[in-house]
Amino acid sequence: MENSRRKFIKQTAILTAAAYTGTVSMSAKSYNRIIGANDRVRVGIVGFSDRFRDTLLPCFLNHSKELNFDIVGLSDLWTYRRDLGTAYLKEKFGHDIKSCRNNDELYATKDLDAVIISTADFQHALHTIEAVKANCDAYVEKPFAETMDDAKAAFKAVKASRQIVQIGSQRRSGENYANAAKFIQDGKFGPITAVDLVWNVNQPGRWRRPDLVAKLKEEDIDWNRFLLNRPFERFDPRKYLEYRLFWPYSSGMPGQWMSHQIDTVHWFTNLKHPRSVVANGGIYTWKDGRKNWDSMVAVFDYGQPNSSDGFQVTFTSRMQNSAGDVGEVYYSNGGELNLITNKISPKGGLHEKEASAMGMKSNLLPELDLSKTEIKTATGASMGGDLLTSGHMRNWMECVRSRKTPNAPVEAGYSHSVANIMTNAAVHTGAKAFFDEEKQEVITNGKIFK
C-alpha cells in the first residue's frame, strides 16, 4: 500500500507539472522515462563517423562525468566501422557497448534515453524522425534536411513529440555570436545593409576517404538501408564514404558550410528564410569525379515579404585557396560587426563630412569586443574537440535534464534547410529560387523543386 501511495503521489506530481507547462498530454511511457537529477542518461550513437570520433565524442567527454551521461550503444551499417567504433567506445568508457547493425536494433535497446546522430547529410532528417518516435532526445548534425519533404516530415515529427532536439549549429552556443545577436536585436547596430559570408579552404583531400573507400565491400553494409528514400542506384563505395561530394546525398558547400553561416542571419534578424536566391559556380580544380562544386557564390535577398526594404547576403566558398578564411561580416550604415575579428567598429560607416553634405548626421558605431568571457566548460576539464561545439554539446546535455529548449531547436534546423534547399534549387536549375510560404515549398521556373 505504501509503495502504491508513493507511486501515485509521484505520478500526480509529474502530471501537475506537465499541466502547468502545457504538456499534460504526455503518455504514461513518456513520464515513466523522465530522467531524475541523479539518473544516468544513456546515449546511443547513430553513425560512427569521423565527425563523431574526432569532435563530437571529445566534446561529449568534456561534460559526461559531471552531468552523468554515458554511451551504451552504437549503430553503424558498415561492419568495419561498427566493430571499430564499438571497441573505441569500450576503451573510452570502460564497459561493454551494444553493437547494432542498424537503428532498429539500437532503438530496441532497453532504456535508451538519447542519441547523437552524425550520419550522411541526406539521412539526418529521417534519422531524427526515428529518434523522436523511439522517445529519444537527439543531438543532430547539420544540415537538418536536403529536401523540403524531409524537412517538413522531420519538423512535424519533432513538434509532435516531447523530445529535446539540438541541431548541430554550434554558433548558437558561442558567446561572441550571442553578443552579436543581442547587439543587433536591441537595435544598436541599426538596419542591416549587407552580410558577407565566406568559407575558403585549400584542401584537395577535403571530404575524400580513399583509404576507406578501398576497404569497403558491398557485402559488408546494407546498401539499400543507406539509400533510405533516395532513388535506387548500384553500390558505390565513394557515395557511401565521400557522400559530401555527390548530390543527392549531400549538397556539399551549402549543406556543410553555408548552413552554419546562414543560420546566424536567421538568428540575428528573426527572419525565417530568404526571399530569393541565385547561385553560380562549378568544378574548376578538383576533377576527381565529384558532382558537387568546388567553388561557388550564392546571393540571397532577405527582408519581410512584400516589402521593398531588406538587404543582400552573399555566400562565397572555394576549395583551392584559403585566403579570406572563414567568417561572417555584417554591415550597417554606421560600420561593421565582424565575426572573424569578433569586433564591432565604425569601419565603413557614415562620417560627418559625407553626412553633412546631404544634411544628415554621422552615425558611427562604437568600438566593441564581442568575446570577453569563456564558454562554460566542466570545471578542471581538459578540453577536447572545439570550444564552440563543446559548449553546444553541453547545452544539449543540460537541456536533456532540464527539458528546456536548447540553443538550436528544430526551428533553426528547418530555417537553414529552407535556405539550403533554395540554394540547391538555384544550383541545379540555374534559375532564381523563391519560397512559397503558404505551401512551404521551394519554387524555380514556376515549379516545385524536388
Contacts in CASP RR format, 6 or more apart in sequence:
PFRMAT RR
TARGET T0000
AUTHOR 0000-0000-0000
METHOD contacts of the structure
MODEL  1
MENSRRKFIKQTAILTAAAYTGTVSMSAKSYNRIIGANDRVRVGIVGFSD
RFRDTLLPCFLNHSKELNFDIVGLSDLWTYRRDLGTAYLKEKFGHDIKSC
RNNDELYATKDLDAVIISTADFQHALHTIEAVKANCDAYVEKPFAETMDD
AKAAFKAVKASRQIVQIGSQRRSGENYANAAKFIQDGKFGPITAVDLVWN
VNQPGRWRRPDLVAKLKEEDIDWNRFLLNRPFERFDPRKYLEYRLFWPYS
SGMPGQWMSHQIDTVHWFTNLKHPRSVVANGGIYTWKDGRKNWDSMVAVF
DYGQPNSSDGFQVTFTSRMQNSAGDVGEVYYSNGGELNLITNKISPKGGL
HEKEASAMGMKSNLLPELDLSKTEIKTATGASMGGDLLTSGHMRNWMECV
RSRKTPNAPVEAGYSHSVANIMTNAAVHTGAKAFFDEEKQEVITNGKIFK
11 31 0 8 1.000
14 31 0 8 1.000
14 34 0 8 1.000
15 24 0 8 1.000
15 26 0 8 1.000
15 31 0 8 1.000
18 24 0 8 1.000
18 25 0 8 1.000
18 26 0 8 1.000
18 31 0 8 1.000
23 162 0 8 1.000
26 162 0 8 1.000
29 135 0 8 1.000
30 135 0 8 1.000
30 162 0 8 1.000
33 111 0 8 1.000
33 113 0 8 1.000
33 135 0 8 1.000
35 41 0 8 1.000
35 113 0 8 1.000
35 400 0 8 1.000
35 401 0 8 1.000
36 401 0 8 1.000
37 401 0 8 1.000
38 68 0 8 1.000
39 68 0 8 1.000
40 68 0 8 1.000
40 69 0 8 1.000
40 70 0 8 1.000
41 67 0 8 1.000
41 68 0 8 1.000
41 69 0 8 1.000
41 70 0 8 1.000
41 113 0 8 1.000
41 114 0 8 1.000
41 397 0 8 1.000
41 400 0 8 1.000
41 401 0 8 1.000
42 70 0 8 1.000
42 71 0 8 1.000
42 72 0 8 1.000
42 111 0 8 1.000
42 112 0 8 1.000
42 113 0 8 1.000
42 114 0 8 1.000
43 60 0 8 1.000
43 69 0 8 1.000
43 70 0 8 1.000
43 71 0 8 1.000
43 72 0 8 1.000
43 73 0 8 1.000
43 112 0 8 1.000
43 113 0 8 1.000
43 114 0 8 1.000
43 115 0 8 1.000
43 116 0 8 1.000
44 71 0 8 1.000
44 72 0 8 1.000
44 73 0 8 1.000
44 74 0 8 1.000
44 75 0 8 1.000
44 106 0 8 1.000
44 109 0 8 1.000
44 112 0 8 1.000
44 114 0 8 1.000
44 115 0 8 1.000
44 116 0 8 1.000
45 52 0 8 1.000
45 71 0 8 1.000
45 73 0 8 1.000
45 74 0 8 1.000
45 75 0 8 1.000
45 89 0 8 1.000
45 115 0 8 1.000
45 116 0 8 1.000
45 118 0 8 1.000
46 75 0 8 1.000
46 103 0 8 1.000
46 106 0 8 1.000
46 115 0 8 1.000
46 116 0 8 1.000
46 117 0 8 1.000
46 118 0 8 1.000
46 119 0 8 1.000
46 127 0 8 1.000
46 131 0 8 1.000
47 74 0 8 1.000
47 75 0 8 1.000
47 76 0 8 1.000
47 81 0 8 1.000
47 117 0 8 1.000
47 118 0 8 1.000
47 119 0 8 1.000
48 74 0 8 1.000
48 76 0 8 1.000
48 81 0 8 1.000
48 82 0 8 1.000
48 84 0 8 1.000
48 85 0 8 1.000
48 88 0 8 1.000
49 118 0 8 1.000
49 119 0 8 1.000
51 118 0 8 1.000
51 141 0 8 1.000
52 116 0 8 1.000
52 118 0 8 1.000
53 85 0 8 1.000
53 88 0 8 1.000
54 385 0 8 1.000
55 385 0 8 1.000
55 386 0 8 1.000
55 389 0 8 1.000
56 116 0 8 1.000
56 118 0 8 1.000
56 139 0 8 1.000
56 141 0 8 1.000
56 389 0 8 1.000
56 393 0 8 1.000
57 89 0 8 1.000
57 92 0 8 1.000
58 384 0 8 1.000
58 385 0 8 1.000
58 390 0 8 1.000
59 384 0 8 1.000
59 385 0 8 1.000
59 386 0 8 1.000
59 389 0 8 1.000
59 390 0 8 1.000
59 391 0 8 1.000
59 392 0 8 1.000
59 393 0 8 1.000
59 394 0 8 1.000
60 69 0 8 1.000
60 71 0 8 1.000
60 116 0 8 1.000
60 393 0 8 1.000
60 397 0 8 1.000
61 92 0 8 1.000
61 384 0 8 1.000
62 377 0 8 1.000
62 378 0 8 1.000
62 381 0 8 1.000
62 383 0 8 1.000
62 384 0 8 1.000
62 385 0 8 1.000
62 390 0 8 1.000
62 393 0 8 1.000
62 394 0 8 1.000
63 69 0 8 1.000
63 377 0 8 1.000
63 378 0 8 1.000
63 381 0 8 1.000
63 390 0 8 1.000
63 393 0 8 1.000
63 394 0 8 1.000
63 397 0 8 1.000
64 70 0 8 1.000
64 71 0 8 1.000
64 397 0 8 1.000
65 378 0 8 1.000
66 378 0 8 1.000
66 379 0 8 1.000
66 381 0 8 1.000
67 394 0 8 1.000
67 397 0 8 1.000
67 398 0 8 1.000
67 401 0 8 1.000
69 397 0 8 1.000
70 93 0 8 1.000
71 89 0 8 1.000
71 92 0 8 1.000
71 93 0 8 1.000
71 97 0 8 1.000
72 97 0 8 1.000
72 98 0 8 1.000
72 109 0 8 1.000
72 112 0 8 1.000
73 86 0 8 1.000
73 89 0 8 1.000
73 97 0 8 1.000
73 98 0 8 1.000
73 99 0 8 1.000
73 100 0 8 1.000
73 106 0 8 1.000
73 109 0 8 1.000
73 112 0 8 1.000
74 82 0 8 1.000
74 85 0 8 1.000
74 86 0 8 1.000
74 89 0 8 1.000
74 97 0 8 1.000
74 98 0 8 1.000
74 99 0 8 1.000
74 100 0 8 1.000
74 106 0 8 1.000
75 82 0 8 1.000
75 100 0 8 1.000
75 101 0 8 1.000
75 102 0 8 1.000
75 103 0 8 1.000
75 105 0 8 1.000
75 106 0 8 1.000
76 82 0 8 1.000
76 85 0 8 1.000
76 100 0 8 1.000
77 101 0 8 1.000
77 102 0 8 1.000
77 221 0 8 1.000
77 222 0 8 1.000
77 225 0 8 1.000
77 226 0 8 1.000
78 216 0 8 1.000
78 220 0 8 1.000
78 221 0 8 1.000
78 240 0 8 1.000
79 220 0 8 1.000
79 221 0 8 1.000
80 215 0 8 1.000
80 216 0 8 1.000
80 220 0 8 1.000
82 99 0 8 1.000
82 100 0 8 1.000
82 101 0 8 1.000
83 99 0 8 1.000
85 97 0 8 1.000
86 97 0 8 1.000
86 99 0 8 1.000
89 97 0 8 1.000
90 96 0 8 1.000
90 97 0 8 1.000
98 106 0 8 1.000
98 109 0 8 1.000
100 106 0 8 1.000
100 109 0 8 1.000
101 222 0 8 1.000
102 222 0 8 1.000
102 225 0 8 1.000
103 127 0 8 1.000
103 130 0 8 1.000
106 112 0 8 1.000
106 115 0 8 1.000
107 130 0 8 1.000
107 131 0 8 1.000
107 134 0 8 1.000
107 136 0 8 1.000
112 134 0 8 1.000
112 136 0 8 1.000
113 136 0 8 1.000
113 137 0 8 1.000
113 400 0 8 1.000
114 136 0 8 1.000
114 137 0 8 1.000
114 138 0 8 1.000
114 139 0 8 1.000
114 164 0 8 1.000
114 400 0 8 1.000
115 131 0 8 1.000
115 136 0 8 1.000
115 137 0 8 1.000
115 138 0 8 1.000
115 139 0 8 1.000
116 138 0 8 1.000
116 139 0 8 1.000
117 124 0 8 1.000
117 127 0 8 1.000
117 128 0 8 1.000
117 131 0 8 1.000
117 138 0 8 1.000
117 139 0 8 1.000
117 140 0 8 1.000
117 141 0 8 1.000
118 141 0 8 1.000
119 127 0 8 1.000
119 141 0 8 1.000
120 226 0 8 1.000
120 240 0 8 1.000
120 243 0 8 1.000
120 249 0 8 1.000
120 250 0 8 1.000
121 143 0 8 1.000
121 146 0 8 1.000
121 243 0 8 1.000
121 244 0 8 1.000
121 249 0 8 1.000
121 250 0 8 1.000
121 251 0 8 1.000
121 252 0 8 1.000
121 255 0 8 1.000
121 256 0 8 1.000
122 146 0 8 1.000
122 147 0 8 1.000
122 150 0 8 1.000
122 228 0 8 1.000
122 230 0 8 1.000
122 243 0 8 1.000
122 248 0 8 1.000
122 249 0 8 1.000
122 250 0 8 1.000
123 226 0 8 1.000
123 228 0 8 1.000
124 140 0 8 1.000
124 141 0 8 1.000
124 142 0 8 1.000
124 143 0 8 1.000
124 144 0 8 1.000
124 145 0 8 1.000
124 154 0 8 1.000
125 144 0 8 1.000
125 145 0 8 1.000
125 146 0 8 1.000
125 150 0 8 1.000
125 151 0 8 1.000
125 153 0 8 1.000
125 154 0 8 1.000
125 417 0 8 1.000
126 150 0 8 1.000
126 153 0 8 1.000
126 154 0 8 1.000
126 228 0 8 1.000
126 229 0 8 1.000
127 140 0 8 1.000
128 138 0 8 1.000
128 140 0 8 1.000
128 144 0 8 1.000
128 154 0 8 1.000
128 157 0 8 1.000
128 158 0 8 1.000
128 165 0 8 1.000
129 153 0 8 1.000
129 154 0 8 1.000
129 157 0 8 1.000
131 137 0 8 1.000
131 138 0 8 1.000
131 140 0 8 1.000
131 163 0 8 1.000
131 165 0 8 1.000
132 138 0 8 1.000
132 157 0 8 1.000
132 158 0 8 1.000
132 160 0 8 1.000
132 161 0 8 1.000
132 163 0 8 1.000
132 165 0 8 1.000
133 157 0 8 1.000
133 161 0 8 1.000
135 161 0 8 1.000
135 163 0 8 1.000
136 163 0 8 1.000
137 163 0 8 1.000
137 164 0 8 1.000
137 165 0 8 1.000
137 396 0 8 1.000
137 400 0 8 1.000
138 163 0 8 1.000
138 164 0 8 1.000
138 165 0 8 1.000
138 166 0 8 1.000
139 166 0 8 1.000
139 168 0 8 1.000
139 393 0 8 1.000
139 396 0 8 1.000
140 165 0 8 1.000
140 166 0 8 1.000
140 167 0 8 1.000
140 168 0 8 1.000
141 168 0 8 1.000
142 167 0 8 1.000
142 168 0 8 1.000
142 169 0 8 1.000
142 255 0 8 1.000
142 259 0 8 1.000
142 260 0 8 1.000
142 263 0 8 1.000
142 413 0 8 1.000
142 416 0 8 1.000
143 251 0 8 1.000
143 254 0 8 1.000
143 255 0 8 1.000
143 256 0 8 1.000
143 259 0 8 1.000
143 413 0 8 1.000
143 416 0 8 1.000
143 417 0 8 1.000
143 420 0 8 1.000
144 151 0 8 1.000
144 154 0 8 1.000
144 167 0 8 1.000
144 259 0 8 1.000
144 410 0 8 1.000
144 413 0 8 1.000
144 414 0 8 1.000
144 416 0 8 1.000
144 417 0 8 1.000
145 151 0 8 1.000
145 154 0 8 1.000
145 413 0 8 1.000
145 414 0 8 1.000
145 417 0 8 1.000
145 420 0 8 1.000
145 421 0 8 1.000
146 248 0 8 1.000
146 250 0 8 1.000
146 251 0 8 1.000
146 255 0 8 1.000
146 417 0 8 1.000
146 420 0 8 1.000
146 421 0 8 1.000
146 424 0 8 1.000
147 248 0 8 1.000
147 421 0 8 1.000
147 450 0 8 1.000
148 417 0 8 1.000
148 418 0 8 1.000
148 421 0 8 1.000
148 440 0 8 1.000
148 441 0 8 1.000
148 442 0 8 1.000
148 449 0 8 1.000
149 450 0 8 1.000
150 229 0 8 1.000
151 414 0 8 1.000
151 417 0 8 1.000
151 418 0 8 1.000
151 421 0 8 1.000
152 440 0 8 1.000
154 410 0 8 1.000
155 410 0 8 1.000
155 411 0 8 1.000
155 414 0 8 1.000
158 165 0 8 1.000
158 410 0 8 1.000
159 410 0 8 1.000
164 396 0 8 1.000
164 399 0 8 1.000
164 400 0 8 1.000
164 403 0 8 1.000
164 406 0 8 1.000
165 406 0 8 1.000
165 409 0 8 1.000
165 410 0 8 1.000
166 392 0 8 1.000
166 395 0 8 1.000
166 396 0 8 1.000
166 399 0 8 1.000
166 406 0 8 1.000
166 407 0 8 1.000
166 408 0 8 1.000
166 409 0 8 1.000
167 408 0 8 1.000
167 409 0 8 1.000
167 410 0 8 1.000
167 412 0 8 1.000
167 413 0 8 1.000
167 416 0 8 1.000
168 389 0 8 1.000
168 392 0 8 1.000
168 408 0 8 1.000
169 259 0 8 1.000
169 260 0 8 1.000
169 263 0 8 1.000
169 392 0 8 1.000
169 408 0 8 1.000
169 412 0 8 1.000
169 413 0 8 1.000
169 416 0 8 1.000
170 260 0 8 1.000
170 386 0 8 1.000
170 388 0 8 1.000
170 389 0 8 1.000
170 391 0 8 1.000
170 392 0 8 1.000
170 408 0 8 1.000
171 177 0 8 1.000
171 260 0 8 1.000
171 261 0 8 1.000
171 263 0 8 1.000
171 264 0 8 1.000
171 267 0 8 1.000
171 388 0 8 1.000
172 178 0 8 1.000
172 263 0 8 1.000
172 267 0 8 1.000
172 392 0 8 1.000
172 407 0 8 1.000
172 408 0 8 1.000
172 412 0 8 1.000
173 375 0 8 1.000
173 388 0 8 1.000
173 391 0 8 1.000
173 392 0 8 1.000
173 394 0 8 1.000
173 395 0 8 1.000
173 407 0 8 1.000
173 408 0 8 1.000
174 375 0 8 1.000
174 388 0 8 1.000
174 391 0 8 1.000
174 392 0 8 1.000
175 370 0 8 1.000
175 371 0 8 1.000
175 373 0 8 1.000
175 374 0 8 1.000
175 375 0 8 1.000
176 339 0 8 1.000
176 342 0 8 1.000
176 370 0 8 1.000
176 371 0 8 1.000
177 264 0 8 1.000
177 267 0 8 1.000
177 339 0 8 1.000
179 370 0 8 1.000
179 371 0 8 1.000
180 264 0 8 1.000
180 268 0 8 1.000
180 330 0 8 1.000
180 337 0 8 1.000
180 339 0 8 1.000
180 370 0 8 1.000
181 264 0 8 1.000
181 267 0 8 1.000
181 268 0 8 1.000
183 189 0 8 1.000
183 337 0 8 1.000
183 344 0 8 1.000
183 368 0 8 1.000
183 370 0 8 1.000
184 190 0 8 1.000
184 192 0 8 1.000
184 268 0 8 1.000
184 269 0 8 1.000
184 330 0 8 1.000
184 337 0 8 1.000
185 268 0 8 1.000
185 270 0 8 1.000
189 330 0 8 1.000
189 332 0 8 1.000
189 337 0 8 1.000
189 344 0 8 1.000
189 365 0 8 1.000
190 332 0 8 1.000
190 333 0 8 1.000
190 334 0 8 1.000
191 309 0 8 1.000
191 310 0 8 1.000
191 311 0 8 1.000
191 332 0 8 1.000
191 333 0 8 1.000
192 268 0 8 1.000
192 269 0 8 1.000
192 310 0 8 1.000
192 311 0 8 1.000
192 330 0 8 1.000
192 331 0 8 1.000
192 332 0 8 1.000
193 311 0 8 1.000
193 331 0 8 1.000
193 332 0 8 1.000
193 333 0 8 1.000
194 311 0 8 1.000
194 312 0 8 1.000
194 313 0 8 1.000
194 314 0 8 1.000
194 330 0 8 1.000
194 331 0 8 1.000
195 265 0 8 1.000
195 311 0 8 1.000
195 312 0 8 1.000
195 313 0 8 1.000
195 314 0 8 1.000
195 328 0 8 1.000
195 329 0 8 1.000
195 330 0 8 1.000
195 331 0 8 1.000
196 313 0 8 1.000
196 314 0 8 1.000
196 316 0 8 1.000
196 328 0 8 1.000
196 329 0 8 1.000
196 331 0 8 1.000
197 258 0 8 1.000
197 261 0 8 1.000
197 262 0 8 1.000
197 313 0 8 1.000
197 314 0 8 1.000
197 315 0 8 1.000
197 316 0 8 1.000
197 327 0 8 1.000
197 328 0 8 1.000
198 315 0 8 1.000
198 316 0 8 1.000
198 317 0 8 1.000
198 324 0 8 1.000
198 325 0 8 1.000
198 326 0 8 1.000
198 327 0 8 1.000
198 328 0 8 1.000
199 253 0 8 1.000
199 257 0 8 1.000
199 258 0 8 1.000
199 261 0 8 1.000
199 315 0 8 1.000
199 316 0 8 1.000
199 317 0 8 1.000
199 326 0 8 1.000
199 327 0 8 1.000
200 316 0 8 1.000
200 317 0 8 1.000
200 318 0 8 1.000
200 319 0 8 1.000
200 321 0 8 1.000
200 322 0 8 1.000
200 323 0 8 1.000
200 324 0 8 1.000
200 325 0 8 1.000
200 326 0 8 1.000
201 318 0 8 1.000
201 319 0 8 1.000
201 322 0 8 1.000
201 326 0 8 1.000
202 319 0 8 1.000
202 320 0 8 1.000
202 321 0 8 1.000
202 322 0 8 1.000
203 319 0 8 1.000
204 286 0 8 1.000
204 319 0 8 1.000
206 319 0 8 1.000
207 242 0 8 1.000
207 244 0 8 1.000
207 245 0 8 1.000
207 252 0 8 1.000
207 256 0 8 1.000
208 242 0 8 1.000
208 245 0 8 1.000
208 288 0 8 1.000
209 241 0 8 1.000
209 242 0 8 1.000
212 241 0 8 1.000
213 237 0 8 1.000
213 238 0 8 1.000
213 241 0 8 1.000
213 242 0 8 1.000
216 237 0 8 1.000
216 240 0 8 1.000
216 241 0 8 1.000
218 235 0 8 1.000
221 240 0 8 1.000
223 235 0 8 1.000
223 240 0 8 1.000
224 232 0 8 1.000
226 240 0 8 1.000
227 233 0 8 1.000
230 248 0 8 1.000
230 249 0 8 1.000
231 248 0 8 1.000
233 239 0 8 1.000
238 245 0 8 1.000
238 246 0 8 1.000
239 246 0 8 1.000
239 249 0 8 1.000
242 290 0 8 1.000
243 249 0 8 1.000
243 250 0 8 1.000
244 250 0 8 1.000
244 252 0 8 1.000
244 256 0 8 1.000
244 292 0 8 1.000
245 252 0 8 1.000
245 288 0 8 1.000
245 289 0 8 1.000
245 290 0 8 1.000
245 291 0 8 1.000
245 292 0 8 1.000
246 290 0 8 1.000
246 291 0 8 1.000
246 292 0 8 1.000
247 291 0 8 1.000
247 292 0 8 1.000
247 424 0 8 1.000
247 428 0 8 1.000
250 256 0 8 1.000
250 292 0 8 1.000
251 292 0 8 1.000
251 420 0 8 1.000
251 423 0 8 1.000
251 424 0 8 1.000
251 427 0 8 1.000
252 292 0 8 1.000
252 293 0 8 1.000
253 292 0 8 1.000
253 293 0 8 1.000
253 296 0 8 1.000
253 317 0 8 1.000
254 296 0 8 1.000
254 298 0 8 1.000
254 315 0 8 1.000
254 420 0 8 1.000
254 423 0 8 1.000
254 424 0 8 1.000
254 427 0 8 1.000
255 420 0 8 1.000
257 317 0 8 1.000
257 326 0 8 1.000
258 298 0 8 1.000
258 315 0 8 1.000
258 317 0 8 1.000
258 419 0 8 1.000
258 420 0 8 1.000
258 423 0 8 1.000
259 416 0 8 1.000
259 417 0 8 1.000
259 419 0 8 1.000
259 420 0 8 1.000
261 315 0 8 1.000
261 327 0 8 1.000
261 328 0 8 1.000
262 300 0 8 1.000
262 313 0 8 1.000
262 315 0 8 1.000
262 416 0 8 1.000
262 419 0 8 1.000
262 420 0 8 1.000
263 408 0 8 1.000
263 412 0 8 1.000
263 413 0 8 1.000
263 415 0 8 1.000
263 416 0 8 1.000
264 328 0 8 1.000
264 339 0 8 1.000
265 271 0 8 1.000
265 300 0 8 1.000
265 302 0 8 1.000
265 313 0 8 1.000
266 272 0 8 1.000
266 273 0 8 1.000
266 412 0 8 1.000
266 415 0 8 1.000
266 416 0 8 1.000
266 419 0 8 1.000
267 412 0 8 1.000
268 330 0 8 1.000
269 302 0 8 1.000
269 303 0 8 1.000
271 302 0 8 1.000
271 303 0 8 1.000
271 304 0 8 1.000
272 415 0 8 1.000
272 418 0 8 1.000
273 415 0 8 1.000
273 418 0 8 1.000
273 419 0 8 1.000
273 422 0 8 1.000
273 435 0 8 1.000
274 300 0 8 1.000
274 301 0 8 1.000
274 302 0 8 1.000
274 313 0 8 1.000
274 418 0 8 1.000
274 419 0 8 1.000
274 422 0 8 1.000
274 435 0 8 1.000
275 301 0 8 1.000
275 302 0 8 1.000
275 303 0 8 1.000
275 305 0 8 1.000
275 434 0 8 1.000
275 435 0 8 1.000
276 300 0 8 1.000
276 301 0 8 1.000
276 422 0 8 1.000
276 432 0 8 1.000
276 433 0 8 1.000
276 434 0 8 1.000
277 298 0 8 1.000
277 299 0 8 1.000
277 300 0 8 1.000
277 301 0 8 1.000
277 419 0 8 1.000
277 422 0 8 1.000
277 423 0 8 1.000
277 425 0 8 1.000
277 426 0 8 1.000
277 432 0 8 1.000
277 433 0 8 1.000
278 298 0 8 1.000
278 299 0 8 1.000
278 426 0 8 1.000
278 430 0 8 1.000
278 432 0 8 1.000
278 433 0 8 1.000
279 296 0 8 1.000
279 297 0 8 1.000
279 298 0 8 1.000
279 299 0 8 1.000
279 423 0 8 1.000
279 426 0 8 1.000
279 427 0 8 1.000
279 430 0 8 1.000
280 296 0 8 1.000
280 297 0 8 1.000
281 293 0 8 1.000
281 295 0 8 1.000
281 296 0 8 1.000
281 297 0 8 1.000
281 427 0 8 1.000
282 293 0 8 1.000
282 294 0 8 1.000
282 295 0 8 1.000
282 296 0 8 1.000
283 290 0 8 1.000
283 292 0 8 1.000
283 293 0 8 1.000
283 294 0 8 1.000
283 295 0 8 1.000
284 294 0 8 1.000
284 295 0 8 1.000
284 320 0 8 1.000
285 294 0 8 1.000
285 295 0 8 1.000
285 319 0 8 1.000
285 320 0 8 1.000
286 294 0 8 1.000
286 319 0 8 1.000
286 320 0 8 1.000
293 427 0 8 1.000
294 318 0 8 1.000
294 319 0 8 1.000
294 320 0 8 1.000
295 317 0 8 1.000
295 318 0 8 1.000
295 319 0 8 1.000
295 320 0 8 1.000
296 315 0 8 1.000
296 316 0 8 1.000
296 317 0 8 1.000
296 318 0 8 1.000
296 427 0 8 1.000
297 314 0 8 1.000
297 315 0 8 1.000
297 316 0 8 1.000
298 314 0 8 1.000
298 315 0 8 1.000
298 423 0 8 1.000
298 426 0 8 1.000
298 427 0 8 1.000
299 312 0 8 1.000
299 313 0 8 1.000
299 314 0 8 1.000
299 315 0 8 1.000
300 312 0 8 1.000
300 313 0 8 1.000
300 314 0 8 1.000
300 315 0 8 1.000
300 419 0 8 1.000
301 310 0 8 1.000
301 312 0 8 1.000
302 310 0 8 1.000
302 311 0 8 1.000
302 312 0 8 1.000
302 313 0 8 1.000
303 309 0 8 1.000
303 310 0 8 1.000
303 311 0 8 1.000
304 310 0 8 1.000
305 437 0 8 1.000
315 423 0 8 1.000
325 340 0 8 1.000
326 340 0 8 1.000
327 339 0 8 1.000
327 340 0 8 1.000
328 339 0 8 1.000
328 340 0 8 1.000
329 336 0 8 1.000
329 337 0 8 1.000
329 338 0 8 1.000
329 339 0 8 1.000
329 340 0 8 1.000
330 336 0 8 1.000
330 337 0 8 1.000
330 338 0 8 1.000
330 339 0 8 1.000
331 337 0 8 1.000
331 348 0 8 1.000
332 349 0 8 1.000
332 365 0 8 1.000
333 349 0 8 1.000
333 350 0 8 1.000
333 363 0 8 1.000
334 346 0 8 1.000
334 348 0 8 1.000
334 349 0 8 1.000
334 350 0 8 1.000
334 363 0 8 1.000
334 364 0 8 1.000
334 365 0 8 1.000
335 344 0 8 1.000
335 345 0 8 1.000
335 346 0 8 1.000
335 347 0 8 1.000
335 348 0 8 1.000
335 349 0 8 1.000
335 364 0 8 1.000
335 365 0 8 1.000
336 344 0 8 1.000
336 345 0 8 1.000
336 347 0 8 1.000
336 348 0 8 1.000
336 349 0 8 1.000
336 365 0 8 1.000
337 344 0 8 1.000
337 370 0 8 1.000
338 344 0 8 1.000
338 345 0 8 1.000
338 347 0 8 1.000
339 370 0 8 1.000
342 369 0 8 1.000
342 370 0 8 1.000
342 371 0 8 1.000
343 367 0 8 1.000
343 368 0 8 1.000
343 369 0 8 1.000
343 370 0 8 1.000
344 365 0 8 1.000
344 366 0 8 1.000
344 367 0 8 1.000
344 368 0 8 1.000
344 369 0 8 1.000
344 370 0 8 1.000
345 365 0 8 1.000
345 367 0 8 1.000
345 368 0 8 1.000
346 364 0 8 1.000
346 365 0 8 1.000
346 366 0 8 1.000
346 367 0 8 1.000
349 362 0 8 1.000
349 363 0 8 1.000
349 364 0 8 1.000
349 365 0 8 1.000
350 360 0 8 1.000
350 362 0 8 1.000
350 363 0 8 1.000
350 364 0 8 1.000
351 362 0 8 1.000
351 364 0 8 1.000
352 361 0 8 1.000
352 362 0 8 1.000
354 362 0 8 1.000
355 361 0 8 1.000
355 362 0 8 1.000
355 363 0 8 1.000
375 387 0 8 1.000
375 388 0 8 1.000
375 390 0 8 1.000
375 391 0 8 1.000
376 391 0 8 1.000
376 394 0 8 1.000
377 383 0 8 1.000
377 387 0 8 1.000
377 390 0 8 1.000
377 391 0 8 1.000
377 394 0 8 1.000
378 394 0 8 1.000
383 390 0 8 1.000
384 390 0 8 1.000
392 407 0 8 1.000
392 408 0 8 1.000
395 406 0 8 1.000
395 407 0 8 1.000
396 406 0 8 1.000
398 404 0 8 1.000
399 405 0 8 1.000
399 406 0 8 1.000
418 435 0 8 1.000
418 442 0 8 1.000
421 442 0 8 1.000
421 449 0 8 1.000
422 433 0 8 1.000
422 434 0 8 1.000
422 435 0 8 1.000
422 442 0 8 1.000
423 433 0 8 1.000
424 449 0 8 1.000
425 431 0 8 1.000
425 433 0 8 1.000
425 442 0 8 1.000
425 443 0 8 1.000
425 444 0 8 1.000
425 449 0 8 1.000
426 432 0 8 1.000
426 433 0 8 1.000
426 444 0 8 1.000
428 449 0 8 1.000
429 444 0 8 1.000
429 445 0 8 1.000
429 449 0 8 1.000
430 444 0 8 1.000
431 444 0 8 1.000
431 445 0 8 1.000
432 444 0 8 1.000
433 442 0 8 1.000
433 443 0 8 1.000
433 444 0 8 1.000
433 449 0 8 1.000
434 442 0 8 1.000
434 443 0 8 1.000
434 444 0 8 1.000
435 441 0 8 1.000
435 442 0 8 1.000
435 443 0 8 1.000
436 442 0 8 1.000
436 443 0 8 1.000
436 448 0 8 1.000
439 448 0 8 1.000
441 448 0 8 1.000
441 449 0 8 1.000
442 448 0 8 1.000
442 449 0 8 1.000
443 449 0 8 1.000
END
